[in-house]
Amino acid sequence: MIISVGRQTGAGGRELVVKLAKKLGFEYLDQDRLLKKADEFGYFEQAYRFYNETPVNSLLQAISGNEMADEQSTKFIKEIYQKLLENGDYIIMGRCANCFLRGKKDFFSVFLHAPSEFKKARLVASGISPSKVAEYMSESDNGRARFHRYYTGEEWGGSAFYDLCINTGVCGVDNAVELIEFFISHRL
């Protein structure tokens, strides 16, 4: 099974995936581990380009008429995710897994969001300057949204594109872990 976790900056995504992986006995695949798996499948170069590419800004995309990556750009990533799905239990944070694996058996997607004040407090506690936290959140989330839109054509964080959306500012990270575990064990 694969669980995909999308998240807003500061909503507790990294903390949640570490706790969830430990609780469920899944392997958390961060970018380095995803690249290692891609290498095992013979797709290192394609995965490296995908994980490290920064889509051009919206104005340049609009001028060129190329608003989305072509099918060839995502073909290898879909194949990597499919091989992962067939070969273990993993948690992937972000990286468009919610789109590329949607509808597959043994796949579940989650999106974490929270009010700005909750996210700011978490980020400041992690060491980000209070005077820079709003800019940091904006740049990070805008980058994620552009990346997601470029490769999928979908709205990043749109509730229709996930199996479950959780406001960690309301329930906290530990309860979000429990909610995800509950939903996985009770899905049809």
N, C-alpha and C positions, 0 to 999 in steps of 0.2 A: 504494500500500500504506500501511496505517497500523499503527504499532506502539504499543501502549498499555503504559505502564510505571507500575505501582503500586509503592509503596515505603513501608517503615517509616521514620520519622524517624531520620536519621543513617546509613542504609544506603548512601548514595551515589547516590541517584536523580538529582539534578540534574547531578552530575558525569558520570554514565553517559549521560544523554540528550544532553548536549552532545557528548561524544566519539562516541557512536553516530551521531548526526545527521551529524556531520562525516565520519565514516568511510563511511557509506552514501550521503551526498549527499541526505539527507532534511531537511525543514524541521521544526525543533522548535517546536511551538505551545505556548507558555506561555499563561497566562490572557489577557494582553493581545492576543496574536496570535490566539487562539481567538475573542475578542470581535470583532476586526477581520474575521475570516473570516465570523463569524455576521452581522455588519453587511452584508457583501457579499452574503450570501444572503437578506437581509431579515429576520433574526431577532435583531437586536441586543438588544431589550428582554427577550425570553424568555431568551436566553443570559445576559444580565447578571444577571437574577434567579436563574437556576440556579447560576451560578458564585459568587454572593455571598450566597445564602441560607444561613442557619444553622438547620438543623432544630431544633425545640423539644426540650427535654430528654425523656428516656425516660418519666419520671413523667407529665409533661403529655400526652405522646402516648398513654400507656396510659389515662389518665383520659378523654381525648376520643375514644378508640377509633380515632384516625387514626394508625396506626403506620407508614404508608407514603404517599409522594406519589401522587397520582392519575395516571392515564394521560396526561391533558392536560398535566400539569406536565413530563413527559418527552418528549412527542411531538415538540416542536420540537428538542430536543437530539438525538434519534435522527435526525431529518431533517438536521440540520447535520452530524453525523458521517457519514451516508450520502453527502451531497454532497462532503465532504472525501475520502471513500474513492474516489469516482468522479473526483476532480480533482487527484490528486497523491500525493506520498509524504511522509508526516508522522509525527512522533512526538508523542504526547500523554501527558503525565504526569498520571495520576489521572483525576479527573472522570468516573468510572464508564464510561469508554470500553470497558473489558473486558467489561462487561455489555451495553451498547447495541449493540456491533458483533460480539458473539460469533456464531460460525457463518458469518460473511461471508467470502467469498473475498477474498484479499489483506489479511487482518487477522491480527495476531499479538499476544498479550498476555503480559506478563511481570510477576512480582511479586518485588521485592527485599526480603530480610530479612537480619538479622544478629544475633549475640549482643549483649546490652546493653552489655557493656564495649567492644566494637568501636564501636558507635554513639556511646556516651558520649565516647570518645576523639576521634572525628571531630568531634563537636559542640563539645567543649572547644577543639579546635584551630581551629575556625571562629570562636571568640570567645564562646561561651556559658559563663557562670560554672559552675565545677564544682559549686557548691552548688545551682544551679538546673537542671542538665542533666536529672536524672531527672524532675522535674516538667514541664519543657519537652517531653520525649519523650512522657510520659504524656498531657498535654493535647493535643498535636498528633495523636498516633495515635488517641486516643479521639474527637477531632473528625472525623478522616477516617473512622473506623469508623461513627460516627453518620450522617454525610453519605451514605456508601455504602449503609448499611442503609436509610435513609429513601427513597432514590431507586431502589433495586434490590431490597430485601428479602433481599439476600444478605449472607453473612459477608465482610467486607473481609479480604483476605489469605488466604482459604480456597483451598488448592491446587487444588481441583476447578474453580475459576472462572477459572483462568489456563492458558495453554499451557505456560508454563515458570516455575518458581520457583527463584530463585538466592539462596544464602547468600553475600553479598559478604564476610562475615567470614572465610569459608573460602577463597574464590578471589580476592578483591580486585575492584575496579571494572574495571580494564583487562581482566582475564580474563573478567569477566562480559560485557563488550562483545564479546569474541571468541566466547563461548558463544552469545550471541544471534545474532550474524552466522552462526555455524555452523548453528544450528537453523533460521534463516530459509532459508538456502540448501539445506538438506536435508529440508525438510518435504515431505510427500506432496502 
